[in-house]
Amino acid sequence: MKDLAQLFARQKYVVWRSCLKEPQLSLLYRYANKRADAGTMKSDGTAPGALSSAGDVFMDGLLVDLLPGTEAISDLKLFPTYSYFRVYHRGDVLARHTDRESCEISLSLCLGYQGENPWPLLVEGPEGASSIELAPGDALLYRGIECPHWREALAGESHAQVFLHYVDQTGPYVEWKYDKRPGLPFGRPQSPRSSHLAPAPTLRVRK
C-alpha cells in the first residue's frame, strides 16, 4: 500500500489491482447485469445509453468494505458518501468530466465485461493523461473533483462498473458525508443470489 500511496500523492490517481476478490466479484457482476435486464436502472447525461443506479444497498456495502484500503492509499481519514454503478453496452461512451463535491476521493471498480479486451479508462492528472486498463476486480482510485476522466466508445458487448465515493473527514467537502443523507441506508448488506434479486448470505469482502 505504501507504494500506491506515494503514486497517488504524486499523480492524484493510482491503479489498485485485485481490490475486490472472488466470489464477491462474480456475485456483484451477475447482480449488476440482472438489475439491467430487469429494467430497474436508468440512463444519465454523463453516459447516454448506459444504464445506471445510485445508492444500491449491495454497492453501498462496498463503501464500507473498501474504506480501510482506500484510506491507506489516500493517506486520509474518509467518510463514505454514496455508490453508483453502470452497465454499458457496445457503442456507449463516457463524456469527459470531473465529479461533484461528494466525490472528492473516488474508486472506479471494474466488475466484469463481455469483450475481447479491457475498456480503457482515460484520466488526466498533474503529469498528463493516461489510458488505464482494468481487469475485473481492479480499480482506479482518483481525486474525482480534480482529475478529468472519460471513455471512448465501448468496442465490446457490455461492461459493468461501480463507483465508490468518499470525502476527507477534515477537508472542504466534509458536509457531503453520506451524500448529505442521515447515514448509509443499511445495517449490513447481504449478498444477492445468482438466480434472482432476493438477498442471501452475508456478503463479505476479503482484501
C-alpha positions as CSV (number, residue, x, y, z in Angstrom):
1,M,0.0,0.0,0.0
2,K,2.9,2.4,0.7
3,D,4.0,2.4,-3.0
4,L,0.4,3.0,-4.1
5,A,0.1,5.9,-1.6
6,Q,3.2,7.5,-2.9
7,L,1.9,7.3,-6.5
8,F,-1.5,8.6,-5.5
9,A,0.1,11.6,-3.7
10,R,2.1,12.5,-6.9
11,Q,-0.4,11.6,-9.7
12,K,-3.7,12.2,-7.9
13,Y,-4.7,8.7,-9.2
14,V,-3.4,5.2,-8.9
15,V,-4.5,1.7,-10.0
16,W,-5.4,-0.7,-7.2
17,R,-5.2,-4.2,-8.7
18,S,-7.4,-7.0,-7.4
19,C,-9.1,-4.9,-4.7
20,L,-12.3,-7.0,-5.0
21,K,-11.9,-10.8,-4.8
22,E,-13.9,-13.8,-5.7
23,P,-16.6,-14.9,-5.0
24,Q,-18.0,-11.4,-4.3
25,L,-16.7,-10.1,-7.6
26,S,-18.7,-12.6,-9.7
27,L,-21.8,-12.2,-7.5
28,L,-21.9,-8.5,-7.9
29,Y,-21.2,-8.7,-11.7
30,R,-24.1,-11.0,-12.1
31,Y,-26.3,-8.9,-9.9
32,A,-25.5,-5.7,-11.9
33,N,-26.4,-7.4,-15.1
34,K,-29.7,-8.8,-13.6
35,R,-30.6,-5.3,-12.4
36,A,-30.0,-4.0,-16.0
37,D,-32.0,-6.9,-17.5
38,A,-34.9,-6.3,-15.0
39,G,-35.4,-2.7,-16.2
40,T,-34.7,-1.2,-12.7
41,M,-32.0,1.2,-13.8
42,K,-32.0,4.4,-15.8
43,S,-29.7,6.4,-18.1
44,D,-27.9,9.6,-17.2
45,G,-26.4,12.5,-19.1
46,T,-22.7,11.6,-18.5
47,A,-23.1,8.2,-20.3
48,P,-26.1,8.4,-22.5
49,G,-27.4,4.9,-23.3
50,A,-25.7,3.2,-20.4
51,L,-27.9,2.0,-17.5
52,S,-27.1,3.3,-14.0
53,S,-28.3,3.2,-10.4
54,A,-27.3,5.1,-7.3
55,G,-27.3,4.0,-3.7
56,D,-27.9,0.3,-4.3
57,V,-27.6,-1.5,-0.9
58,F,-25.1,-4.0,-2.1
59,M,-22.9,-1.5,-3.9
60,D,-23.2,0.9,-0.8
61,G,-21.8,-2.1,1.2
62,L,-18.6,-1.9,-0.8
63,L,-18.2,1.7,0.5
64,V,-17.6,0.2,4.0
65,D,-15.7,-2.9,2.8
66,L,-13.2,-1.0,0.8
67,L,-12.9,2.0,3.1
68,P,-9.8,0.8,5.0
69,G,-7.8,0.2,1.8
70,T,-8.9,3.5,0.3
71,E,-7.9,5.4,3.4
72,A,-4.5,3.6,3.4
73,I,-3.8,4.6,-0.2
74,S,-5.1,8.1,0.0
75,D,-3.5,8.7,3.4
76,L,-6.7,10.3,4.6
77,K,-9.5,9.5,7.1
78,L,-12.6,9.4,5.0
79,F,-16.4,9.5,5.2
80,P,-18.3,7.4,2.7
81,T,-20.8,9.4,0.6
82,Y,-22.5,7.1,-2.0
83,S,-22.1,4.4,-4.6
84,Y,-23.2,4.5,-8.2
85,F,-22.9,1.7,-10.9
86,R,-23.4,1.4,-14.6
87,V,-23.9,-1.3,-17.1
88,Y,-22.6,-0.1,-20.5
89,H,-23.3,-1.7,-23.9
90,R,-21.5,-1.6,-27.3
91,G,-21.0,2.0,-28.6
92,D,-21.6,3.7,-25.2
93,V,-19.2,6.5,-24.3
94,L,-18.4,8.3,-21.0
95,A,-18.2,12.0,-21.5
96,R,-15.0,13.8,-20.3
97,H,-16.0,15.2,-16.9
98,T,-15.0,15.9,-13.3
99,D,-17.1,14.9,-10.3
100,R,-19.2,16.8,-7.9
101,E,-18.4,17.7,-4.2
102,S,-19.3,14.3,-2.7
103,C,-16.7,12.6,-5.0
104,E,-13.5,14.1,-3.5
105,I,-11.9,10.6,-3.4
106,S,-13.3,8.1,-5.8
107,L,-12.9,4.4,-6.6
108,S,-13.9,3.2,-10.1
109,L,-14.0,-0.6,-10.0
110,C,-14.5,-3.0,-12.9
111,L,-17.0,-5.7,-12.0
112,G,-16.6,-7.5,-15.4
113,Y,-17.2,-7.3,-19.1
114,Q,-18.0,-9.2,-22.3
115,G,-15.5,-8.5,-25.0
116,E,-12.0,-9.4,-26.2
117,N,-10.1,-6.6,-24.4
118,P,-10.5,-4.3,-21.4
119,W,-12.2,-1.0,-22.0
120,P,-9.6,1.8,-21.4
121,L,-10.5,4.4,-18.8
122,L,-8.7,7.8,-19.5
123,V,-7.8,10.0,-16.6
124,E,-5.8,13.3,-16.5
125,G,-3.7,14.3,-13.6
126,P,-0.8,16.8,-13.0
127,E,1.5,14.7,-15.1
128,G,-0.8,14.4,-18.1
129,A,-3.4,11.9,-19.3
130,S,-3.1,8.2,-19.1
131,S,-5.1,5.3,-20.6
132,I,-5.9,2.7,-17.9
133,E,-7.0,-0.9,-18.5
134,L,-8.8,-2.5,-15.6
135,A,-9.3,-6.3,-15.3
136,P,-12.4,-7.5,-13.3
137,G,-11.7,-6.7,-9.6
138,D,-9.2,-3.9,-10.5
139,A,-10.0,-0.3,-9.6
140,L,-8.8,3.2,-10.3
141,L,-8.5,5.4,-7.2
142,Y,-8.5,9.1,-8.1
143,R,-9.4,12.6,-7.0
144,G,-12.7,12.9,-8.8
145,I,-13.1,16.7,-8.4
146,E,-9.6,17.4,-9.7
147,C,-8.9,14.8,-12.4
148,P,-11.0,14.8,-15.6
149,H,-11.8,11.3,-16.7
150,W,-13.6,9.8,-19.7
151,R,-14.0,6.8,-22.0
152,E,-14.2,6.4,-25.8
153,A,-16.9,4.2,-27.4
154,L,-17.1,0.7,-26.0
155,A,-16.0,-1.9,-28.6
156,G,-17.1,-4.9,-26.5
157,E,-20.6,-6.2,-25.9
158,S,-21.0,-4.9,-22.3
159,H,-19.2,-3.6,-19.3
160,A,-20.2,-3.2,-15.6
161,Q,-18.5,-0.7,-13.4
162,V,-19.2,0.5,-9.8
163,F,-18.1,3.9,-8.4
164,L,-17.5,4.4,-4.7
165,H,-17.2,7.9,-3.4
166,Y,-15.7,9.4,-0.3
167,V,-14.8,12.8,1.3
168,D,-11.9,13.8,3.6
169,Q,-13.1,13.9,7.2
170,T,-11.2,17.2,7.7
171,G,-11.5,18.6,4.2
172,P,-13.6,21.2,2.5
173,Y,-16.3,18.8,1.4
174,V,-17.0,17.1,4.8
175,E,-20.6,18.4,4.7
176,W,-21.1,15.8,1.9
177,K,-20.7,12.9,4.4
178,Y,-23.1,10.1,3.3
179,D,-24.1,12.5,0.4
180,K,-26.0,14.5,3.0
181,R,-28.1,11.6,4.0
182,P,-28.6,10.7,7.7
183,G,-26.4,7.7,7.1
184,L,-25.9,4.7,4.9
185,P,-29.3,3.0,4.5
186,F,-28.5,-0.4,5.9
187,G,-27.2,-2.2,8.9
188,R,-25.1,-4.7,6.9
189,P,-25.9,-5.8,3.3
190,Q,-26.4,-9.3,2.3
191,S,-25.2,-10.8,-1.0
192,P,-27.5,-11.1,-4.0
193,R,-28.4,-14.6,-5.1
194,S,-27.2,-15.5,-8.6
195,S,-30.7,-16.7,-9.7
196,H,-32.7,-13.6,-8.7
197,L,-32.6,-10.3,-6.9
198,A,-33.5,-11.5,-3.4
199,P,-30.9,-11.4,-0.7
200,A,-28.9,-14.4,0.5
201,P,-26.0,-15.0,3.0
202,T,-23.9,-12.1,4.2
203,L,-21.5,-10.5,1.6
204,R,-18.0,-10.2,3.0
205,V,-15.1,-8.8,1.0
206,R,-11.7,-10.3,1.6
207,K,-8.8,-7.9,1.0
